[in-house]
Amino acid sequence: MVREIAYDCDVLVIGGGIVGLSTAYAITRAAPGTRVTVLEKEAGPARHQTGRNSGVIHSGIYYRPGSLKARFAARGAAEMVKFCAEYDIAHAVTGKLIVATERDELPRLHALVQRGRENGIPVRELGAPQIEEYEPEVRGLAAIHVSTTGVCDYAAVARHLANASGALIRYGTKAAYIDRRPDLGVAVRTDDGTVVRARVLVNCAGLHCDGIARLAGDEPNMRIVPFRGEYYTLARPDLVRGLVYPVPDPAFPFLGVHLTRGIDGSVHVGPNAVPALAREGYDWRTVRPRELGSTLAWPGSWQIARRHWRYGTGELHRSLSKAAFTRAVRRLLPAITSDDLIPTPAGVRAQAVLRDGTLVDDFLIQEGPRTVHVLNAPSPAATASLPIGREVAQRALKALAAAA
Ligand SMILES: Cc1cc2nc3c(=O)[nH]c(=O)nc-3n(C[C@H](O)[C@H](O)[C@H](O)COP(=O)(O)OP(=O)(O)OC[C@H]3O[C@@H](n4cnc5c(N)ncnc54)[C@H](O)[C@@H]3O)c2cc1C
């Protein structure tokens, strides 16, 4: 006798950040009638990375041509601007300056111009006097201006994706156990004891995606190492008109203290990057021994510490000393004083790290039986969330068809 299984939904998405919600939205657009449920452990959407980022719509200038980041960022930026306009979400295309303040940064700045052109991004090269045309208070030896960069409210984008997706979204519901059987489907027990049965599971759990993959029985061969980015708000926002970035270090392209005028007119300064002592460790006081233990037990964490301790020491110093942070900002903005910097909430990045200490640079999506895991969705994943969502949705629908 064939046992009939009563599925609660066709696709179950774990994670109500921008990637999970964009995936739910894309599935219901591509295959109307597909029943999608999203489990989100918090009381609303976008409570972690999506609601605690710089709010920048990145142009895509930095990324290696051919990478998923390069493919999705430029397209995603244009789509994000359109989405915000369509749903009346606050956004602005402000452009951004990338400024070299030291001579040894000039070759890297020129390399970025090349990369921008390869990625089809409009860039304008500026000499020192021209920097003032855009940012009168910023100083540098040379700069490039990227006109397609912008800012928006990603938490509002996530809310609109949730509403427009037509998915059933269960907030305050944490996925606690997963039983996946290739012939039967996936059963997820939540922390309140209910069981949700689905044909296919999609893991968009951000800072917890490696744990969810393991609960599903897959070894992802990476671990999330959480890095906290600490910010200040500028007390004199008139010092900065738009977005001002340093030339990125190729080893840590997401680092380097920058200035971003957000959609509400306030200017964020930061972030630095320090190890977080919990996956959601938004300050030094938040320590979760089990999560910290799992980070320390991963050989890749020690490899990072061994290779990058010098860089890390600088970041720690800037975390603990406001004077050191101020000095770092002064390279770009000499008028700033430490009184101008007001502490503001931090964000934690979910950085996937391989066993040998490699920081996974590109987006990483892995498939298992009846399962799609999003294992690395760092910046610019908010910018690129619409194309990423479509990519994940396409893989989930393929798994759904295979399971039928
Ligand atoms: C400091 C900082 C600055 C950034 N700046 C930018 C920027 O300017 N522009 C840009 O494009 N990108 C930026 N990013 C990156 C961007 O924010 C992220 O790439 C993006 O938000 C990732 O979205 P996500 O949905 O994967 O993760 P998240 O937003 O973290 O969502 C994951 C969700 O899964 C939920 N979850 C986890 N475990 C469970 C469970 N067991 N059960 C149920 N739910 C669960 C969590 O509660 C969370 O809501 C920045 C990131 C940080 C941290």
PDBQT file of the ligand as one rigid body, heavy atoms in Angstrom, charges set to zero:
ROOT
HETATM    1  C1  LIG A 501      27.423  45.221   8.811  1.00  0.00    +0.000 C 
HETATM    2  C2  LIG A 501      26.875  44.819   7.477  1.00  0.00    +0.000 A 
HETATM    3  C3  LIG A 501      26.813  45.721   6.417  1.00  0.00    +0.000 A 
HETATM    4  C4  LIG A 501      26.318  45.319   5.186  1.00  0.00    +0.000 A 
HETATM    5  N1  LIG A 501      26.136  46.239   4.198  1.00  0.00    +0.000 NA
HETATM    6  C5  LIG A 501      25.524  45.877   3.036  1.00  0.00    +0.000 A 
HETATM    7  C6  LIG A 501      25.189  46.838   2.061  1.00  0.00    +0.000 A 
HETATM    8  O1  LIG A 501      25.353  48.040   2.258  1.00  0.00    +0.000 OA
HETATM    9  N2  LIG A 501      24.638  46.417   0.899  1.00  0.00    +0.000 N 
HETATM   10  C7  LIG A 501      24.390  45.085   0.640  1.00  0.00    +0.000 A 
HETATM   11  O2  LIG A 501      23.926  44.755  -0.462  1.00  0.00    +0.000 OA
HETATM   12  N3  LIG A 501      24.665  44.164   1.571  1.00  0.00    +0.000 NA
HETATM   13  C8  LIG A 501      25.185  44.523   2.766  1.00  0.00    +0.000 A 
HETATM   14  N4  LIG A 501      25.428  43.605   3.735  1.00  0.00    +0.000 N 
HETATM   15  C9  LIG A 501      25.091  42.209   3.465  1.00  0.00    +0.000 C 
HETATM   16  C10 LIG A 501      23.598  41.944   3.554  1.00  0.00    +0.000 C 
HETATM   17  O3  LIG A 501      23.011  42.591   4.657  1.00  0.00    +0.000 OA
HETATM   18  C11 LIG A 501      23.410  40.433   3.668  1.00  0.00    +0.000 C 
HETATM   19  O4  LIG A 501      24.140  39.831   2.630  1.00  0.00    +0.000 OA
HETATM   20  C12 LIG A 501      21.938  40.020   3.536  1.00  0.00    +0.000 C 
HETATM   21  O5  LIG A 501      21.137  40.765   4.408  1.00  0.00    +0.000 OA
HETATM   22  C13 LIG A 501      21.820  38.533   3.831  1.00  0.00    +0.000 C 
HETATM   23  O6  LIG A 501      20.451  38.225   3.920  1.00  0.00    +0.000 OA
HETATM   24  P1  LIG A 501      20.001  36.815   4.473  1.00  0.00    +0.000 P 
HETATM   25  O7  LIG A 501      18.538  36.724   4.239  1.00  0.00    +0.000 OA
HETATM   26  O8  LIG A 501      20.875  35.759   3.885  1.00  0.00    +0.000 OA
HETATM   27  O9  LIG A 501      20.380  36.826   6.020  1.00  0.00    +0.000 OA
HETATM   28  P2  LIG A 501      19.623  37.446   7.282  1.00  0.00    +0.000 P 
HETATM   29  O10 LIG A 501      19.093  38.793   6.998  1.00  0.00    +0.000 OA
HETATM   30  O11 LIG A 501      20.554  37.323   8.428  1.00  0.00    +0.000 OA
HETATM   31  O12 LIG A 501      18.379  36.492   7.485  1.00  0.00    +0.000 OA
HETATM   32  C14 LIG A 501      18.479  35.170   7.961  1.00  0.00    +0.000 C 
HETATM   33  C15 LIG A 501      17.245  34.914   8.789  1.00  0.00    +0.000 C 
HETATM   34  O13 LIG A 501      17.192  33.541   9.180  1.00  0.00    +0.000 OA
HETATM   35  C16 LIG A 501      16.577  33.485  10.458  1.00  0.00    +0.000 C 
HETATM   36  N5  LIG A 501      16.894  32.191  11.074  1.00  0.00    +0.000 N 
HETATM   37  C17 LIG A 501      18.126  31.722  11.388  1.00  0.00    +0.000 A 
HETATM   38  N6  LIG A 501      18.020  30.491  11.948  1.00  0.00    +0.000 NA
HETATM   39  C18 LIG A 501      16.696  30.189  11.964  1.00  0.00    +0.000 A 
HETATM   40  C19 LIG A 501      15.960  29.057  12.430  1.00  0.00    +0.000 A 
HETATM   41  N7  LIG A 501      16.561  27.984  12.994  1.00  0.00    +0.000 N 
HETATM   42  N8  LIG A 501      14.610  29.060  12.296  1.00  0.00    +0.000 NA
HETATM   43  C20 LIG A 501      13.961  30.137  11.750  1.00  0.00    +0.000 A 
HETATM   44  N9  LIG A 501      14.627  31.246  11.306  1.00  0.00    +0.000 NA
HETATM   45  C21 LIG A 501      15.972  31.270  11.403  1.00  0.00    +0.000 A 
HETATM   46  C22 LIG A 501      17.190  34.676  11.193  1.00  0.00    +0.000 C 
HETATM   47  O14 LIG A 501      16.424  35.068  12.310  1.00  0.00    +0.000 OA
HETATM   48  C23 LIG A 501      17.234  35.714  10.091  1.00  0.00    +0.000 C 
HETATM   49  O15 LIG A 501      16.099  36.567  10.083  1.00  0.00    +0.000 OA
HETATM   50  C24 LIG A 501      25.911  43.978   4.988  1.00  0.00    +0.000 A 
HETATM   51  C25 LIG A 501      25.953  43.075   6.051  1.00  0.00    +0.000 A 
HETATM   52  C26 LIG A 501      26.385  43.490   7.298  1.00  0.00    +0.000 A 
HETATM   53  C27 LIG A 501      26.330  42.540   8.442  1.00  0.00    +0.000 C 
ENDROOT
TORSDOF 0
